[in-house]
Amino acid sequence: MTSDSALPQYEHYIDGRPTPPADGGYFPTDNPWDGKTWAMVARGNAKDVDLAVMAAHRAFEVGPWSTMTPSERGRLMWKAADLIASKAERLALIEQRDNGKLITEVVAQVRYMADYLKYYAGLADKIQSAVIPTDKKGVFAYTRYEAKGVIAIITPWNSPLTLTSWKLAPALAAGCTVVVKPSEFTSASMVELAAIFTEAGFPPGVINVVTGFGPEVGQPLVEHRKVEHIGFTGGSVAGKRIYELAASHFKTVTLELGGKSPNIVFDDADLDQAVKGVVSGIFAATGQSCQAGSRLLLQRSIHDVFIEKLLAFMKDVRLGDPSDPQTQIGPVATRPQFEKILSYIEIAKAEGAECVLGGRSRPDLGAGQFIEPTIFVKVRNEMRIAQEEVFGPVLAVIPFDDEEDAIRIGNDVAYGLAGAVWTRDLKRAMLMTDRLKAGTLWVNNYRATSFTSPFGGYKESGIGRESGIDAIKEYLHTKCVWMSSDLEVPNPFIRR
Ligand code: NAD
């Protein structure tokens, strides 16, 4: 499709400027609230990818980015962070127009993105290597951490800028350059973001964006010979494909994939607080969150009373226009995702689960891409509704007897991204957090994340960690240098 000139048009962003697509194609991007196309986006292909990767490669090899000191890089990142914070409302409006998330949450997310950048800006000049005390005489050995080079960043539609910043901030602090491929459903905010970095003084080629579809842009990006590492957030199917492609080219990856996280409530918990934690776990962001607490494990003795409290809490929840600050649950972000959630509701019913809340779409709201918050009881953990990621406002409730039972059920899924335990008993909390296999565990809270704290998955939820000090190492190679202080090279036929 060529561009509809009446609509705003987003080009790729390559080498410090907007760049039209090599083949001249554009695709529409829609607002999930009113269903209307609001902009046209460049449809990239391997030619655009090559242009962007080579620009990133030049910026990495030639400078001025690569010749800056880490402190200079950090100062520039700080400047970009301030600019982003000053434009948070505008960026949030653009992102929200694409994914239908609550404006209140997206504004907060974009502001937090600035904090993310500042954390890593501060870290840029604090990555210290080591002098190695070796067992060999007459040598001085030390390590150097060196930026890997060009990083591919591939992101989903649920929190595009946030999930980009989780990769972009440590990659820049490490001294890398990047090519970002945002989701085809939410491209616009990333193109706008790249221009803000240029405005802040970032040299051309450090941050590039190629928009388009997974097989047309994502795949050639992963396979490009000058890309060293892939930072990916998305679903398991694309994650597996990217892992295979990366392996065949010996590239490193960080993969942040899906989840089926258990939110576990014991009978000694403060049940009213736990209700809020359960709601935040599954109904915030319309359930479109990788860390969603989509399995509610309830101790049998409190099962009925807890469900009553949960239903009472959900009675007055407001669905509607996500740009209205009073709205609590917005539309589903994409049409395929909407269809997928509805199909899982049917699967759950067919499996024998009992729907005690919701279970229907809401054609009367906006363009009708709404699904009521849905709760299924009488779920067994082997059912598909308990095993597979729905990525929507659908909660599967499973009863359990004691700690061992909760641990067994909690761990009995392919995923291991997150989970929570609600209890007043410290020993119980420690037992559960020791034994649950997940990258993040919350006790008496849900959904907290921070730039200071490692995030990532066990099992099929992913590989590697984002956020926190160690995340920067994903973007660095370790080199060991051996300097001889001996005047004579020892016997060349015997290994030292
Ligand atoms: P998706 O996997 O369909 O797409 C993610 C990105 O990968 C998109 O940019 C897409 O274009 C690209 N892509 C698709 N196929 C590709 C290929 N063959 N090669 C290269 N790139 C390709 O995911 P989505 O539907 O956009 O997002 C939802 C998924 O993301 C859910 O499964 C969710 O759990 C996951 N997610 C995980 C986290 C986390 O941190 N663990 C956070 C948010 C979302």
Boltz pocket constraint, residues with backbone or C-beta under 6 A from the ligand:
constraints:
  - pocket:
      binder: B
      contacts: [[A, 154], [A, 155], [A, 156], [A, 157], [A, 158], [A, 159], [A, 163], [A, 181], [A, 182], [A, 183], [A, 184], [A, 212], [A, 213], [A, 214], [A, 215], [A, 217], [A, 218], [A, 219], [A, 222], [A, 233], [A, 234], [A, 235], [A, 236], [A, 237], [A, 238], [A, 239], [A, 241], [A, 242], [A, 256], [A, 257], [A, 258], [A, 259], [A, 289], [A, 290], [A, 291], [A, 389], [A, 391], [A, 417], [A, 461], [A, 462]]
      max_distance: 6.0
